[in-house]
Amino acid sequence: MTDETANLILEQLRMIRSEIRDLDTRLINVDERLESLETNAQGLSYIVTTAIGSIALETKQLKERVDALETGS
């Protein structure tokens, strides 16, 4: 193999290595964003669950009050 061919191969390998580093950086960024989304989804899940519980309790209390008004107690 001539020096010119070896240099071309080495240059291609350097470019591939650089692309792999860029891809690795992008994957790390995607992973961080995914973790952030998961955290936000958990927070939203807590808020929704709390809101549903509150609405259910208020609905129950309203039904009890309406029943009390209807029965006259």
Predicted model as a PDB file, atoms N, CA, C, CB and O in Angstrom, pLDDT in the B-factor column:
MODEL        1                                                                  
ATOM      1  N   MET A   1       0.854  -1.165   0.000  1.00 60.00           N  
ATOM      2  CA  MET A   1       0.000   0.000   0.000  1.00 60.00           C  
ATOM      3  C   MET A   1       0.900   1.229   0.000  1.00 60.00           C  
ATOM      4  CB  MET A   1      -0.972  -0.003   1.222  1.00 60.00           C  
ATOM      5  O   MET A   1       1.864   1.307   0.762  1.00 60.00           O  
ATOM      6  N   THR A   2       0.579   2.171  -0.851  1.00 81.00           N  
ATOM      7  CA  THR A   2       1.404   3.372  -0.943  1.00 81.00           C  
ATOM      8  C   THR A   2       1.046   4.315   0.197  1.00 81.00           C  
ATOM      9  CB  THR A   2       1.218   4.072  -2.316  1.00 81.00           C  
ATOM     10  O   THR A   2       0.020   4.168   0.862  1.00 81.00           O  
ATOM     11  N   ASP A   3       1.922   5.284   0.397  1.00 86.00           N  
ATOM     12  CA  ASP A   3       1.679   6.274   1.456  1.00 86.00           C  
ATOM     13  C   ASP A   3       0.410   7.080   1.175  1.00 86.00           C  
ATOM     14  CB  ASP A   3       2.885   7.224   1.592  1.00 86.00           C  
ATOM     15  O   ASP A   3      -0.329   7.427   2.096  1.00 86.00           O  
ATOM     16  N   GLU A   4       0.167   7.369  -0.085  1.00 91.00           N  
ATOM     17  CA  GLU A   4      -1.025   8.139  -0.439  1.00 91.00           C  
ATOM     18  C   GLU A   4      -2.300   7.374  -0.093  1.00 91.00           C  
ATOM     19  CB  GLU A   4      -1.010   8.487  -1.929  1.00 91.00           C  
ATOM     20  O   GLU A   4      -3.248   7.947   0.444  1.00 91.00           O  
ATOM     21  N   THR A   5      -2.318   6.095  -0.400  1.00 92.00           N  
ATOM     22  CA  THR A   5      -3.476   5.264  -0.071  1.00 92.00           C  
ATOM     23  C   THR A   5      -3.649   5.156   1.440  1.00 92.00           C  
ATOM     24  CB  THR A   5      -3.329   3.864  -0.691  1.00 92.00           C  
ATOM     25  O   THR A   5      -4.771   5.240   1.940  1.00 92.00           O  
ATOM     26  N   ALA A   6      -2.578   4.975   2.155  1.00 92.00           N  
ATOM     27  CA  ALA A   6      -2.627   4.888   3.621  1.00 92.00           C  
ATOM     28  C   ALA A   6      -3.154   6.193   4.210  1.00 92.00           C  
ATOM     29  CB  ALA A   6      -1.226   4.567   4.198  1.00 92.00           C  
ATOM     30  O   ALA A   6      -3.953   6.181   5.145  1.00 92.00           O  
ATOM     31  N   ASN A   7      -2.704   7.311   3.661  1.00 94.00           N  
ATOM     32  CA  ASN A   7      -3.177   8.613   4.154  1.00 94.00           C  
ATOM     33  C   ASN A   7      -4.666   8.791   3.893  1.00 94.00           C  
ATOM     34  CB  ASN A   7      -2.392   9.757   3.496  1.00 94.00           C  
ATOM     35  O   ASN A   7      -5.387   9.328   4.734  1.00 94.00           O  
ATOM     36  N   LEU A   8      -5.129   8.340   2.726  1.00 95.00           N  
ATOM     37  CA  LEU A   8      -6.558   8.430   2.424  1.00 95.00           C  
ATOM     38  C   LEU A   8      -7.386   7.579   3.390  1.00 95.00           C  
ATOM     39  CB  LEU A   8      -6.823   7.991   0.977  1.00 95.00           C  
ATOM     40  O   LEU A   8      -8.441   8.003   3.860  1.00 95.00           O  
ATOM     41  N   ILE A   9      -6.897   6.391   3.674  1.00 95.00           N  
ATOM     42  CA  ILE A   9      -7.600   5.510   4.618  1.00 95.00           C  
ATOM     43  C   ILE A   9      -7.610   6.121   6.017  1.00 95.00           C  
ATOM     44  CB  ILE A   9      -6.939   4.111   4.653  1.00 95.00           C  
ATOM     45  O   ILE A   9      -8.635   6.102   6.698  1.00 95.00           O  
ATOM     46  N   LEU A  10      -6.485   6.656   6.440  1.00 95.00           N  
ATOM     47  CA  LEU A  10      -6.421   7.293   7.764  1.00 95.00           C  
ATOM     48  C   LEU A  10      -7.356   8.492   7.845  1.00 95.00           C  
ATOM     49  CB  LEU A  10      -4.984   7.732   8.080  1.00 95.00           C  
ATOM     50  O   LEU A  10      -8.010   8.706   8.866  1.00 95.00           O  
ATOM     51  N   GLU A  11      -7.421   9.264   6.785  1.00 96.00           N  
ATOM     52  CA  GLU A  11      -8.316  10.422   6.762  1.00 96.00           C  
ATOM     53  C   GLU A  11      -9.775   9.966   6.867  1.00 96.00           C  
ATOM     54  CB  GLU A  11      -8.101  11.252   5.471  1.00 96.00           C  
ATOM     55  O   GLU A  11     -10.568  10.573   7.586  1.00 96.00           O  
ATOM     56  N   GLN A  12     -10.117   8.910   6.157  1.00 97.00           N  
ATOM     57  CA  GLN A  12     -11.481   8.374   6.238  1.00 97.00           C  
ATOM     58  C   GLN A  12     -11.788   7.873   7.650  1.00 97.00           C  
ATOM     59  CB  GLN A  12     -11.672   7.232   5.218  1.00 97.00           C  
ATOM     60  O   GLN A  12     -12.882   8.093   8.169  1.00 97.00           O  
ATOM     61  N   LEU A  13     -10.827   7.209   8.259  1.00 97.00           N  
ATOM     62  CA  LEU A  13     -11.017   6.728   9.635  1.00 97.00           C  
ATOM     63  C   LEU A  13     -11.193   7.891  10.605  1.00 97.00           C  
ATOM     64  CB  LEU A  13      -9.824   5.861  10.069  1.00 97.00           C  
ATOM     65  O   LEU A  13     -12.003   7.804  11.528  1.00 97.00           O  
ATOM     66  N   ARG A  14     -10.453   8.969  10.413  1.00 96.00           N  
ATOM     67  CA  ARG A  14     -10.612  10.159  11.273  1.00 96.00           C  
ATOM     68  C   ARG A  14     -11.998  10.754  11.115  1.00 96.00           C  
ATOM     69  CB  ARG A  14      -9.546  11.223  10.941  1.00 96.00           C  
ATOM     70  O   ARG A  14     -12.622  11.168  12.093  1.00 96.00           O  
ATOM     71  N   MET A  15     -12.479  10.796   9.873  1.00 97.00           N  
ATOM     72  CA  MET A  15     -13.818  11.338   9.632  1.00 97.00           C  
ATOM     73  C   MET A  15     -14.882  10.457  10.290  1.00 97.00           C  
ATOM     74  CB  MET A  15     -14.087  11.458   8.116  1.00 97.00           C  
ATOM     75  O   MET A  15     -15.833  10.958  10.891  1.00 97.00           O  
ATOM     76  N   ILE A  16     -14.712   9.153  10.170  1.00 97.00           N  
ATOM     77  CA  ILE A  16     -15.658   8.219  10.802  1.00 97.00           C  
ATOM     78  C   ILE A  16     -15.636   8.393  12.317  1.00 97.00           C  
ATOM     79  CB  ILE A  16     -15.319   6.750  10.426  1.00 97.00           C  
ATOM     80  O   ILE A  16     -16.687   8.414  12.957  1.00 97.00           O  
ATOM     81  N   ARG A  17     -14.455   8.517  12.884  1.00 97.00           N  
ATOM     82  CA  ARG A  17     -14.311   8.709  14.327  1.00 97.00           C  
ATOM     83  C   ARG A  17     -15.005   9.997  14.766  1.00 97.00           C  
ATOM     84  CB  ARG A  17     -12.820   8.741  14.724  1.00 97.00           C  
ATOM     85  O   ARG A  17     -15.674  10.035  15.798  1.00 97.00           O  
ATOM     86  N   SER A  18     -14.837  11.043  13.973  1.00 96.00           N  
ATOM     87  CA  SER A  18     -15.476  12.318  14.284  1.00 96.00           C  
ATOM     88  C   SER A  18     -17.001  12.196  14.229  1.00 96.00           C  
ATOM     89  CB  SER A  18     -14.995  13.405  13.311  1.00 96.00           C  
ATOM     90  O   SER A  18     -17.703  12.729  15.089  1.00 96.00           O  
ATOM     91  N   GLU A  19     -17.502  11.499  13.227  1.00 97.00           N  
ATOM     92  CA  GLU A  19     -18.944  11.291  13.112  1.00 97.00           C  
ATOM     93  C   GLU A  19     -19.480  10.483  14.288  1.00 97.00           C  
ATOM     94  CB  GLU A  19     -19.275  10.586  11.799  1.00 97.00           C  
ATOM     95  O   GLU A  19     -20.567  10.765  14.792  1.00 97.00           O  
ATOM     96  N   ILE A  20     -18.739   9.503  14.716  1.00 97.00           N  
ATOM     97  CA  ILE A  20     -19.156   8.690  15.866  1.00 97.00           C  
ATOM     98  C   ILE A  20     -19.215   9.551  17.121  1.00 97.00           C  
ATOM     99  CB  ILE A  20     -18.189   7.497  16.079  1.00 97.00           C  
ATOM    100  O   ILE A  20     -20.145   9.413  17.915  1.00 97.00           O  
ATOM    101  N   ARG A  21     -18.241  10.435  17.315  1.00 96.00           N  
ATOM    102  CA  ARG A  21     -18.254  11.344  18.470  1.00 96.00           C  
ATOM    103  C   ARG A  21     -19.467  12.260  18.428  1.00 96.00           C  
ATOM    104  CB  ARG A  21     -16.965  12.183  18.514  1.00 96.00           C  
ATOM    105  O   ARG A  21     -20.120  12.487  19.447  1.00 96.00           O  
ATOM    106  N   ASP A  22     -19.769  12.794  17.224  1.00 96.00           N  
ATOM    107  CA  ASP A  22     -20.941  13.658  17.090  1.00 96.00           C  
ATOM    108  C   ASP A  22     -22.230  12.898  17.396  1.00 96.00           C  
ATOM    109  CB  ASP A  22     -21.004  14.250  15.680  1.00 96.00           C  
ATOM    110  O   ASP A  22     -23.126  13.416  18.063  1.00 96.00           O  
ATOM    111  N   LEU A  23     -22.309  11.687  16.909  1.00 97.00           N  
ATOM    112  CA  LEU A  23     -23.484  10.859  17.164  1.00 97.00           C  
ATOM    113  C   LEU A  23     -23.613  10.554  18.653  1.00 97.00           C  
ATOM    114  CB  LEU A  23     -23.408   9.553  16.358  1.00 97.00           C  
ATOM    115  O   LEU A  23     -24.716  10.585  19.198  1.00 97.00           O  
ATOM    116  N   ASP A  24     -22.516  10.267  19.301  1.00 96.00           N  
ATOM    117  CA  ASP A  24     -22.521   9.991  20.735  1.00 96.00           C  
ATOM    118  C   ASP A  24     -23.014  11.213  21.511  1.00 96.00           C  
ATOM    119  CB  ASP A  24     -21.111   9.583  21.214  1.00 96.00           C  
ATOM    120  O   ASP A  24     -23.793  11.080  22.454  1.00 96.00           O  
ATOM    121  N   THR A  25     -22.562  12.391  21.116  1.00 96.00           N  
ATOM    122  CA  THR A  25     -23.003  13.630  21.767  1.00 96.00           C  
ATOM    123  C   THR A  25     -24.498  13.828  21.584  1.00 96.00           C  
ATOM    124  CB  THR A  25     -22.238  14.841  21.208  1.00 96.00           C  
ATOM    125  O   THR A  25     -25.201  14.200  22.523  1.00 96.00           O  
ATOM    126  N   ARG A  26     -24.984  13.577  20.369  1.00 96.00           N  
ATOM    127  CA  ARG A  26     -26.413  13.712  20.115  1.00 96.00           C  
ATOM    128  C   ARG A  26     -27.225  12.721  20.944  1.00 96.00           C  
ATOM    129  CB  ARG A  26     -26.705  13.516  18.634  1.00 96.00           C  
ATOM    130  O   ARG A  26     -28.278  13.071  21.475  1.00 96.00           O  
ATOM    131  N   LEU A  27     -26.745  11.501  21.054  1.00 97.00           N  
ATOM    132  CA  LEU A  27     -27.456  10.497  21.850  1.00 97.00           C  
ATOM    133  C   LEU A  27     -27.503  10.889  23.320  1.00 97.00           C  
ATOM    134  CB  LEU A  27     -26.793   9.127  21.696  1.00 97.00           C  
ATOM    135  O   LEU A  27     -28.514  10.673  23.989  1.00 97.00           O  
ATOM    136  N   ILE A  28     -26.427  11.457  23.822  1.00 97.00           N  
ATOM    137  CA  ILE A  28     -26.419  11.926  25.213  1.00 97.00           C  
ATOM    138  C   ILE A  28     -27.461  13.022  25.388  1.00 97.00           C  
ATOM    139  CB  ILE A  28     -25.010  12.446  25.619  1.00 97.00           C  
ATOM    140  O   ILE A  28     -28.181  13.032  26.386  1.00 97.00           O  
ATOM    141  N   ASN A  29     -27.552  13.951  24.426  1.00 96.00           N  
ATOM    142  CA  ASN A  29     -28.543  15.028  24.502  1.00 96.00           C  
ATOM    143  C   ASN A  29     -29.965  14.470  24.452  1.00 96.00           C  
ATOM    144  CB  ASN A  29     -28.331  16.034  23.358  1.00 96.00           C  
ATOM    145  O   ASN A  29     -30.841  14.923  25.189  1.00 96.00           O  
ATOM    146  N   VAL A  30     -30.187  13.497  23.593  1.00 97.00           N  
ATOM    147  CA  VAL A  30     -31.516  12.874  23.501  1.00 97.00           C  
ATOM    148  C   VAL A  30     -31.859  12.185  24.817  1.00 97.00           C  
ATOM    149  CB  VAL A  30     -31.571  11.857  22.328  1.00 97.00           C  
ATOM    150  O   VAL A  30     -32.992  12.273  25.289  1.00 97.00           O  
ATOM    151  N   ASP A  31     -30.893  11.505  25.405  1.00 97.00           N  
ATOM    152  CA  ASP A  31     -31.117  10.823  26.678  1.00 97.00           C  
ATOM    153  C   ASP A  31     -31.481  11.824  27.771  1.00 97.00           C  
ATOM    154  CB  ASP A  31     -29.872  10.022  27.084  1.00 97.00           C  
ATOM    155  O   ASP A  31     -32.385  11.574  28.568  1.00 97.00           O  
ATOM    156  N   GLU A  32     -30.780  12.951  27.808  1.00 97.00           N  
ATOM    157  CA  GLU A  32     -31.081  13.976  28.811  1.00 97.00           C  
ATOM    158  C   GLU A  32     -32.476  14.551  28.603  1.00 97.00           C  
ATOM    159  CB  GLU A  32     -30.036  15.100  28.761  1.00 97.00           C  
ATOM    160  O   GLU A  32     -33.208  14.780  29.567  1.00 97.00           O  
ATOM    161  N   ARG A  33     -32.842  14.783  27.354  1.00 97.00           N  
ATOM    162  CA  ARG A  33     -34.176  15.313  27.068  1.00 97.00           C  
ATOM    163  C   ARG A  33     -35.252  14.297  27.428  1.00 97.00           C  
ATOM    164  CB  ARG A  33     -34.295  15.705  25.588  1.00 97.00           C  
ATOM    165  O   ARG A  33     -36.311  14.671  27.933  1.00 97.00           O  
ATOM    166  N   LEU A  34     -34.994  13.023  27.177  1.00 97.00           N  
ATOM    167  CA  LEU A  34     -35.948  11.971  27.521  1.00 97.00           C  
ATOM    168  C   LEU A  34     -36.140  11.906  29.036  1.00 97.00           C  
ATOM    169  CB  LEU A  34     -35.471  10.605  26.979  1.00 97.00           C  
ATOM    170  O   LEU A  34     -37.266  11.762  29.512  1.00 97.00           O  
ATOM    171  N   GLU A  35     -35.063  12.009  29.784  1.00 97.00           N  
ATOM    172  CA  GLU A  35     -35.171  12.016  31.250  1.00 97.00           C  
ATOM    173  C   GLU A  35     -36.002  13.202  31.717  1.00 97.00           C  
ATOM    174  CB  GLU A  35     -33.772  12.060  31.900  1.00 97.00           C  
ATOM    175  O   GLU A  35     -36.816  13.074  32.631  1.00 97.00           O  
ATOM    176  N   SER A  36     -35.796  14.359  31.087  1.00 97.00           N  
ATOM    177  CA  SER A  36     -36.570  15.546  31.441  1.00 97.00           C  
ATOM    178  C   SER A  36     -38.049  15.339  31.140  1.00 97.00           C  
ATOM    179  CB  SER A  36     -36.044  16.774  30.688  1.00 97.00           C  
ATOM    180  O   SER A  36     -38.906  15.708  31.943  1.00 97.00           O  
ATOM    181  N   LEU A  37     -38.348  14.754  29.994  1.00 97.00           N  
ATOM    182  CA  LEU A  37     -39.742  14.466  29.645  1.00 97.00           C  
ATOM    183  C   LEU A  37     -40.373  13.491  30.627  1.00 97.00           C  
ATOM    184  CB  LEU A  37     -39.830  13.904  28.229  1.00 97.00           C  
ATOM    185  O   LEU A  37     -41.528  13.659  31.020  1.00 97.00           O  
ATOM    186  N   GLU A  38     -39.617  12.472  31.023  1.00 97.00           N  
ATOM    187  CA  GLU A  38     -40.138  11.503  31.991  1.00 97.00           C  
ATOM    188  C   GLU A  38     -40.443  12.176  33.323  1.00 97.00           C  
ATOM    189  CB  GLU A  38     -39.139  10.357  32.196  1.00 97.00           C  
ATOM    190  O   GLU A  38     -41.467  11.895  33.946  1.00 97.00           O  
ATOM    191  N   THR A  39     -39.560  13.056  33.754  1.00 96.00           N  
ATOM    192  CA  THR A  39     -39.771  13.780  35.009  1.00 96.00           C  
ATOM    193  C   THR A  39     -41.014  14.652  34.920  1.00 96.00           C  
ATOM    194  CB  THR A  39     -38.544  14.641  35.353  1.00 96.00           C  
ATOM    195  O   THR A  39     -41.826  14.692  35.845  1.00 96.00           O  
ATOM    196  N   ASN A  40     -41.157  15.356  33.786  1.00 97.00           N  
ATOM    197  CA  ASN A  40     -42.337  16.206  33.611  1.00 97.00           C  
ATOM    198  C   ASN A  40     -43.611  15.379  33.547  1.00 97.00           C  
ATOM    199  CB  ASN A  40     -42.203  17.050  32.348  1.00 97.00           C  
ATOM    200  O   ASN A  40     -44.640  15.793  34.081  1.00 97.00           O  
ATOM    201  N   ALA A  41     -43.561  14.220  32.903  1.00 97.00           N  
ATOM    202  CA  ALA A  41     -44.736  13.349  32.825  1.00 97.00           C  
ATOM    203  C   ALA A  41     -45.134  12.859  34.216  1.00 97.00           C  
ATOM    204  CB  ALA A  41     -44.461  12.149  31.895  1.00 97.00           C  
ATOM    205  O   ALA A  41     -46.321  12.774  34.530  1.00 97.00           O  
ATOM    206  N   GLN A  42     -44.147  12.538  35.045  1.00 96.00           N  
ATOM    207  CA  GLN A  42     -44.456  12.106  36.408  1.00 96.00           C  
ATOM    208  C   GLN A  42     -45.109  13.233  37.197  1.00 96.00           C  
ATOM    209  CB  GLN A  42     -43.184  11.627  37.124  1.00 96.00           C  
ATOM    210  O   GLN A  42     -46.053  13.008  37.954  1.00 96.00           O  
ATOM    211  N   GLY A  43     -44.599  14.448  37.013  1.00 96.00           N  
ATOM    212  CA  GLY A  43     -45.185  15.607  37.688  1.00 96.00           C  
ATOM    213  C   GLY A  43     -46.617  15.847  37.242  1.00 96.00           C  
ATOM    214  O   GLY A  43     -47.493  16.116  38.064  1.00 96.00           O  
ATOM    215  N   LEU A  44     -46.856  15.749  35.937  1.00 96.00           N  
ATOM    216  CA  LEU A  44     -48.208  15.925  35.415  1.00 96.00           C  
ATOM    217  C   LEU A  44     -49.133  14.822  35.904  1.00 96.00           C  
ATOM    218  CB  LEU A  44     -48.190  15.954  33.891  1.00 96.00           C  
ATOM    219  O   LEU A  44     -50.299  15.074  36.209  1.00 96.00           O  
ATOM    220  N   SER A  45     -48.618  13.611  35.978  1.00 96.00           N  
ATOM    221  CA  SER A  45     -49.415  12.494  36.468  1.00 96.00           C  
ATOM    222  C   SER A  45     -49.859  12.757  37.911  1.00 96.00           C  
ATOM    223  CB  SER A  45     -48.612  11.174  36.378  1.00 96.00           C  
ATOM    224  O   SER A  45     -51.009  12.498  38.267  1.00 96.00           O  
ATOM    225  N   TYR A  46     -48.959  13.263  38.723  1.00 95.00           N  
ATOM    226  CA  TYR A  46     -49.300  13.584  40.116  1.00 95.00           C  
ATOM    227  C   TYR A  46     -50.372  14.663  40.167  1.00 95.00           C  
ATOM    228  CB  TYR A  46     -48.048  14.044  40.894  1.00 95.00           C  
ATOM    229  O   TYR A  46     -51.329  14.557  40.934  1.00 95.00           O  
ATOM    230  N   ILE A  47     -50.214  15.702  39.351  1.00 96.00           N  
ATOM    231  CA  ILE A  47     -51.185  16.801  39.342  1.00 96.00           C  
ATOM    232  C   ILE A  47     -52.562  16.300  38.912  1.00 96.00           C  
ATOM    233  CB  ILE A  47     -50.715  17.933  38.405  1.00 96.00           C  
ATOM    234  O   ILE A  47     -53.571  16.633  39.533  1.00 96.00           O  
ATOM    235  N   VAL A  48     -52.598  15.499  37.846  1.00 96.00           N  
ATOM    236  CA  VAL A  48     -53.872  14.984  37.349  1.00 96.00           C  
ATOM    237  C   VAL A  48     -54.524  14.066  38.379  1.00 96.00           C  
ATOM    238  CB  VAL A  48     -53.667  14.234  36.023  1.00 96.00           C  
ATOM    239  O   VAL A  48     -55.730  14.149  38.616  1.00 96.00           O  
ATOM    240  N   THR A  49     -53.735  13.200  38.984  1.00 96.00           N  
ATOM    241  CA  THR A  49     -54.277  12.285  39.987  1.00 96.00           C  
ATOM    242  C   THR A  49     -54.850  13.065  41.171  1.00 96.00           C  
ATOM    243  CB  THR A  49     -53.188  11.306  40.467  1.00 96.00           C  
ATOM    244  O   THR A  49     -55.930  12.744  41.666  1.00 96.00           O  
ATOM    245  N   THR A  50     -54.136  14.070  41.614  1.00 96.00           N  
ATOM    246  CA  THR A  50     -54.607  14.902  42.723  1.00 96.00           C  
ATOM    247  C   THR A  50     -55.883  15.635  42.343  1.00 96.00           C  
ATOM    248  CB  THR A  50     -53.525  15.908  43.142  1.00 96.00           C  
ATOM    249  O   THR A  50     -56.824  15.709  43.134  1.00 96.00           O  
ATOM    250  N   ALA A  51     -55.915  16.178  41.129  1.00 96.00           N  
ATOM    251  CA  ALA A  51     -57.105  16.904  40.673  1.00 96.00           C  
ATOM    252  C   ALA A  51     -58.311  15.976  40.578  1.00 96.00           C  
ATOM    253  CB  ALA A  51     -56.843  17.563  39.310  1.00 96.00           C  
ATOM    254  O   ALA A  51     -59.413  16.351  40.978  1.00 96.00           O  
ATOM    255  N   ILE A  52     -58.115  14.780  40.060  1.00 96.00           N  
ATOM    256  CA  ILE A  52     -59.223  13.820  39.947  1.00 96.00           C  
ATOM    257  C   ILE A  52     -59.745  13.448  41.330  1.00 96.00           C  
ATOM    258  CB  ILE A  52     -58.771  12.547  39.186  1.00 96.00           C  
ATOM    259  O   ILE A  52     -60.954  13.359  41.542  1.00 96.00           O  
ATOM    260  N   GLY A  53     -58.830  13.233  42.266  1.00 95.00           N  
ATOM    261  CA  GLY A  53     -59.248  12.919  43.634  1.00 95.00           C  
ATOM    262  C   GLY A  53     -60.035  14.058  44.247  1.00 95.00           C  
ATOM    263  O   GLY A  53     -61.038  13.834  44.925  1.00 95.00           O  
ATOM    264  N   SER A  54     -59.587  15.271  44.012  1.00 96.00           N  
ATOM    265  CA  SER A  54     -60.280  16.439  44.543  1.00 96.00           C  
ATOM    266  C   SER A  54     -61.660  16.593  43.923  1.00 96.00           C  
ATOM    267  CB  SER A  54     -59.458  17.696  44.302  1.00 96.00           C  
ATOM    268  O   SER A  54     -62.635  16.877  44.618  1.00 96.00           O  
ATOM    269  N   ILE A  55     -61.735  16.404  42.620  1.00 96.00           N  
ATOM    270  CA  ILE A  55     -63.028  16.500  41.929  1.00 96.00           C  
ATOM    271  C   ILE A  55     -63.984  15.416  42.420  1.00 96.00           C  
ATOM    272  CB  ILE A  55     -62.837  16.386  40.401  1.00 96.00           C  
ATOM    273  O   ILE A  55     -65.168  15.680  42.632  1.00 96.00           O  
ATOM    274  N   ALA A  56     -63.483  14.214  42.598  1.00 96.00           N  
ATOM    275  CA  ALA A  56     -64.324  13.114  43.088  1.00 96.00           C  
ATOM    276  C   ALA A  56     -64.863  13.426  44.476  1.00 96.00           C  
ATOM    277  CB  ALA A  56     -63.531  11.795  43.114  1.00 96.00           C  
ATOM    278  O   ALA A  56     -66.036  13.183  44.759  1.00 96.00           O  
ATOM    279  N   LEU A  57     -64.007  13.964  45.344  1.00 95.00           N  
ATOM    280  CA  LEU A  57     -64.442  14.310  46.698  1.00 95.00           C  
ATOM    281  C   LEU A  57     -65.489  15.419  46.668  1.00 95.00           C  
ATOM    282  CB  LEU A  57     -63.243  14.741  47.552  1.00 95.00           C  
ATOM    283  O   LEU A  57     -66.499  15.343  47.368  1.00 95.00           O  
ATOM    284  N   GLU A  58     -65.246  16.448  45.857  1.00 96.00           N  
ATOM    285  CA  GLU A  58     -66.206  17.541  45.767  1.00 96.00           C  
ATOM    286  C   GLU A  58     -67.534  17.067  45.183  1.00 96.00           C  
ATOM    287  CB  GLU A  58     -65.636  18.675  44.921  1.00 96.00           C  
ATOM    288  O   GLU A  58     -68.598  17.507  45.619  1.00 96.00           O  
ATOM    289  N   THR A  59     -67.474  16.174  44.201  1.00 96.00           N  
ATOM    290  CA  THR A  59     -68.702  15.630  43.613  1.00 96.00           C  
ATOM    291  C   THR A  59     -69.482  14.838  44.662  1.00 96.00           C  
ATOM    292  CB  THR A  59     -68.373  14.731  42.392  1.00 96.00           C  
ATOM    293  O   THR A  59     -70.704  14.949  44.754  1.00 96.00           O  
ATOM    294  N   LYS A  60     -68.763  14.043  45.448  1.00 95.00           N  
ATOM    295  CA  LYS A  60     -69.416  13.270  46.509  1.00 95.00           C  
ATOM    296  C   LYS A  60     -70.079  14.207  47.511  1.00 95.00           C  
ATOM    297  CB  LYS A  60     -68.399  12.354  47.224  1.00 95.00           C  
ATOM    298  O   LYS A  60     -71.218  13.980  47.920  1.00 95.00           O  
ATOM    299  N   GLN A  61     -69.363  15.262  47.908  1.00 95.00           N  
ATOM    300  CA  GLN A  61     -69.910  16.205  48.871  1.00 95.00           C  
ATOM    301  C   GLN A  61     -71.138  16.925  48.315  1.00 95.00           C  
ATOM    302  CB  GLN A  61     -68.848  17.218  49.272  1.00 95.00           C  
ATOM    303  O   GLN A  61     -72.111  17.156  49.033  1.00 95.00           O  
ATOM    304  N   LEU A  62     -71.080  17.278  47.019  1.00 95.00           N  
ATOM    305  CA  LEU A  62     -72.238  17.930  46.403  1.00 95.00           C  
ATOM    306  C   LEU A  62     -73.441  16.999  46.353  1.00 95.00           C  
ATOM    307  CB  LEU A  62     -71.893  18.405  44.996  1.00 95.00           C  
ATOM    308  O   LEU A  62     -74.568  17.421  46.613  1.00 95.00           O  
ATOM    309  N   LYS A  63     -73.204  15.736  46.020  1.00 95.00           N  
ATOM    310  CA  LYS A  63     -74.298  14.765  45.996  1.00 95.00           C  
ATOM    311  C   LYS A  63     -74.917  14.615  47.375  1.00 95.00           C  
ATOM    312  CB  LYS A  63     -73.803  13.407  45.492  1.00 95.00           C  
ATOM    313  O   LYS A  63     -76.138  14.543  47.515  1.00 95.00           O  
ATOM    314  N   GLU A  64     -74.062  14.569  48.395  1.00 94.00           N  
ATOM    315  CA  GLU A  64     -74.571  14.440  49.772  1.00 94.00           C  
ATOM    316  C   GLU A  64     -75.416  15.655  50.149  1.00 94.00           C  
ATOM    317  CB  GLU A  64     -73.399  14.275  50.776  1.00 94.00           C  
ATOM    318  O   GLU A  64     -76.453  15.524  50.800  1.00 94.00           O  
ATOM    319  N   ARG A  65     -74.967  16.826  49.736  1.00 94.00           N  
ATOM    320  CA  ARG A  65     -75.720  18.049  50.061  1.00 94.00           C  
ATOM    321  C   ARG A  65     -77.048  18.087  49.317  1.00 94.00           C  
ATOM    322  CB  ARG A  65     -74.893  19.299  49.718  1.00 94.00           C  
ATOM    323  O   ARG A  65     -78.068  18.480  49.884  1.00 94.00           O  
ATOM    324  N   VAL A  66     -77.038  17.682  48.050  1.00 94.00           N  
ATOM    325  CA  VAL A  66     -78.281  17.641  47.279  1.00 94.00           C  
ATOM    326  C   VAL A  66     -79.237  16.612  47.893  1.00 94.00           C  
ATOM    327  CB  VAL A  66     -77.993  17.299  45.786  1.00 94.00           C  
ATOM    328  O   VAL A  66     -80.433  16.869  48.032  1.00 94.00           O  
ATOM    329  N   ASP A  67     -78.700  15.453  48.257  1.00 92.00           N  
ATOM    330  CA  ASP A  67     -79.545  14.442  48.908  1.00 92.00           C  
ATOM    331  C   ASP A  67     -80.125  14.969  50.206  1.00 92.00           C  
ATOM    332  CB  ASP A  67     -78.747  13.165  49.178  1.00 92.00           C  
ATOM    333  O   ASP A  67     -81.294  14.726  50.505  1.00 92.00           O  
ATOM    334  N   ALA A  68     -79.326  15.684  50.977  1.00 92.00           N  
ATOM    335  CA  ALA A  68     -79.811  16.237  52.241  1.00 92.00           C  
ATOM    336  C   ALA A  68     -80.903  17.268  51.995  1.00 92.00           C  
ATOM    337  CB  ALA A  68     -78.658  16.867  53.032  1.00 92.00           C  
ATOM    338  O   ALA A  68     -81.883  17.323  52.738  1.00 92.00           O  
ATOM    339  N   LEU A  69     -80.740  18.091  50.950  1.00 92.00           N  
ATOM    340  CA  LEU A  69     -81.756  19.086  50.638  1.00 92.00           C  
ATOM    341  C   LEU A  69     -83.053  18.412  50.159  1.00 92.00           C  
ATOM    342  CB  LEU A  69     -81.232  20.063  49.568  1.00 92.00           C  
ATOM    343  O   LEU A  69     -84.151  18.845  50.507  1.00 92.00           O  
ATOM    344  N   GLU A  70     -82.909  17.359  49.367  1.00 90.00           N  
ATOM    345  CA  GLU A  70     -84.081  16.653  48.844  1.00 90.00           C  
ATOM    346  C   GLU A  70     -84.826  15.918  49.930  1.00 90.00           C  
ATOM    347  CB  GLU A  70     -83.674  15.681  47.764  1.00 90.00           C  
ATOM    348  O   GLU A  70     -86.055  15.855  49.888  1.00 90.00           O  
ATOM    349  N   THR A  71     -84.129  15.359  50.901  1.00 89.00           N  
ATOM    350  CA  THR A  71     -84.799  14.630  51.983  1.00 89.00           C  
ATOM    351  C   THR A  71     -85.216  15.553  53.102  1.00 89.00           C  
ATOM    352  CB  THR A  71     -83.897  13.541  52.529  1.00 89.00           C  
ATOM    353  O   THR A  71     -85.980  15.145  53.977  1.00 89.00           O  
ATOM    354  N   GLY A  72     -84.740  16.778  53.105  1.00 81.00           N  
ATOM    355  CA  GLY A  72     -85.128  17.740  54.121  1.00 81.00           C  
ATOM    356  C   GLY A  72     -84.402  17.585  55.445  1.00 81.00           C  
ATOM    357  O   GLY A  72     -84.855  18.092  56.471  1.00 81.00           O  
ATOM    358  N   SER A  73     -83.255  16.871  55.423  1.00 64.00           N  
ATOM    359  CA  SER A  73     -82.531  16.712  56.664  1.00 64.00           C  
ATOM    360  C   SER A  73     -81.470  17.745  56.846  1.00 64.00           C  
ATOM    361  CB  SER A  73     -81.929  15.373  56.737  1.00 64.00           C  
ATOM    362  O   SER A  73     -80.768  17.739  57.857  1.00 64.00           O  
TER     363      SER A  73                                                      
ENDMDL                                                                          
END                                                                             
